[in-house]
Amino acid sequence: VMKEKNRMGECPVWEERENALVYVDINSQKVCRWSPLTNEVQSVSVDARVGSVALRQCGGYVIALGTRFAFLDWDTQVVTTILEVEQDKPNNRFNDGKVDPKGRFFAGTMAEETAPGVRARRQGALYTLFPDHSVIKQLDQVDISNGLDWSLDHRTFFHIDSLAYAVHAFSYDVHTGQIACPRVLYHLEKEEKMPDGMCIDAEGKLWVACIDAGRVIRIDPETGKRIQTVRLPASRITSCCFGGKDYSEMYVTSAYDGLDEAALAKEPHAGEIFKITGLGVKGIPQNFYAA
C-alpha cells in the first residue's frame, strides 16, 4: 500500500482518530504514520532504535526506544523519557510492545546481534509500564521478546519469544496486570521459520507474522492448531494488525535489512507494507495507554 521501504518495519497500529497506520522502522530510528487518504508517509526521527509504538489516550504516542519508555508528541516531535531500564546491558534494546485492556503498556527487550546471527542468549525481559509511570518486570531470561496480545475475555496473555519458535499463553489478571503459568500454545513448523509480531481478531484467533517465511499464519488458541496461512510477496514479514474503517483490513509490515543483494534482486517488495483484504474476519480497536 506504500512504496516507501522500511529497513525493519514493525509494530503497526491502526489509529482510528487519525484514520492512519502508525508503525516504526526500528533500524532507521523512525516512528512513521501513513494516511490511506493522501497516501502520504510522515515520520519522526528519534535518537535510538525504536522497537514499538502505541496510542496514548491524551494524544500522541508512548514508545519504547533504546532501553527507555518515552512519550512522543507528534506535532512538536518532542520525545520525553519516562524511565530507563537495563542500564547494565548496553547491548540491549526494546522490541515489540502493546497496550493491555486496562491501559498499561507491555514491552520487551532483546540483545542486539554482535555479528550476523550471533547474540547473547536470554538477555531480554518483558516489562509493564503502568499509567502512574511505575514499571514491573514480568519475565526474565527472554531471548527476543516479541509479539503480544490478550484474549477477548482478558483472561489470557499471549507472548512470543522468537528464539523459542513458539507462541506462549499465560494466565492474566486484568486487575493487577500480572501474568503467570506459562504454557506453549503453538510451536512453529519448520517452514514457518521464526515467529515475530502478532495480533488477535474479533473471533479470538491469533495472527502471527513469520519472519523469513514470507507469511502470516492464523492460530486457534482453543485447539493450538494453525487454521490459515496467507503468503506475502516478501520473505521478512515482521508484524500485523487490523485496521481500516471497520477493522476488516490487515496491514502487514516487512523488512529489507538482513537480505543480501541477490535476495533483494529477487524481492522487489522487501521492506514494504502490505494490505490483506477478504479475510472474512475483522480485528478489534487498539487499546490506549491510560496516561
ABEGO torsion letter per residue (X at the ends): XBABBBABBBGBBBBAAAGBBBBBBAAAGBBBBBBAAAGBBBBBBBABBBABBBBBAAEEBBBBBEABBBBBBAAAGBBBBABBBGAABAABBBBBBBBBAAGBBBBBBBBBBABBGBBBBGABBBBBBBAAGBBBBABBGBABBBBBBBBAAGABBBBBBAAAGBBBBBBBBAAAGBBBGBBBABBBBAAAEBBBBBBBBAAGBBBBBBBGAGBBBBBBAAAGBBABBBBBABABBABBBBBEAAGABBBBBBBABGBBAAAAAABAABGBBBBBBGAGBBBBBBBBBAX
